[in-house]
Amino acid sequence: MEELLQDYRDYLYDQDKSEQTVKAYMTDLRSFSRWFQHINGAALVLDSITPMEIIEYRNALLDWGKKPSTINRSLISISSFCQWAQQNDLILNNPAEGIRTVAEEPLAPRALERKEQLALLRAVRRSGKLRDLAIITMLLHTGMRVSELCNLRVSDIRISTNSNMITVREGKGTKRRNIPLNSSIIRVLKDYLNALDGSKHPTGIIGASPERERFLFYGQKRMPLTDRGVRYIIHKYAYEAKIDNLSPHVFRHTCAKNLIDAGQPIDRVSKILGHSNVNTTAIYTMPTEHDLHITMESISWE
């Protein structure tokens, strides 16, 4: 089975799936395989997967208290794997086809509250590290994915009297997009670029040169900053600001929620986030758990 999973993983990469997506699919499939072996006392093989096994696994995940979104992602991973196996004549039918997902109440993804955003920025400013302040500010005010942030070059920044923009060259699905920069980002970026390697940049940051083709952010040993490096930076300041479970994607959710709460049209927010479909952005118009708590507290007698 492990050899089949490796072949399937190679197929996902060939389909230009992101590293995060491939990792999620493989984690789900290996969890299903371990459960199957524990329940049946035998290793999982393709021919032994039936709709009943998948339903029982779904019910087991429910009993373990897994979130509906986690369970449904697992079902999608299993179905996608079985579909690939069917297309390659490894099985006759997809046993996961038609299996009902778990109903889930639509809520907006977790976003940082205003006081959490301010606490995080205070923690970064206390460090005096302009690079870290630029990273956190850009994540909060652009909604960029962490992979997009790590791939930025100095030449992707345009700050001038006529245009303040950042170009995302390698977005999801290799899509390219421009994100306008607000005054909060511009101020931080100017300070960071002026201090970068001790060089001085003019106020109008435009044009192309070999110097400007270097990466915008570097980590240890002057190597380009990685996803792992950004997560380390975030976790460090989240600990100081006493914020739990903070990931790079929460910043993306926070930017989107801030824009929606500010009354910005959903089509503009969708464009900034790089969503192919405006329906994907619609999740941010839903209330968060925190919003619901505030609503219920409004009628409290205490």
Secondary structure, DSSP 8 states (H G I E B T S, - for coil): -HHHHHHHHHHHHHTT--HHHHHHHHHHHHHHHHHHHHHHSS---GGG--HHHHHHHHHHHHHTT--HHHHHHHHHHHHHHHHHHHHTTSSSS-TTTT---------------HHHHHHHHHHHHHHT-HHHHHHHHHHHHH---HHHHHT-BGGGEEESSS-EEEEESS-GGG--EEEE--HHHHHHHHHHHHHGGG----SSB-S--GGGGSBS-B-GGG-B--HHHHHHHHHHHHHHTT--S--HHHHHHHHHHHHHHTT--HHHHHHHHT-SSHHHHGGGGS--HHHHHHHHHTT---
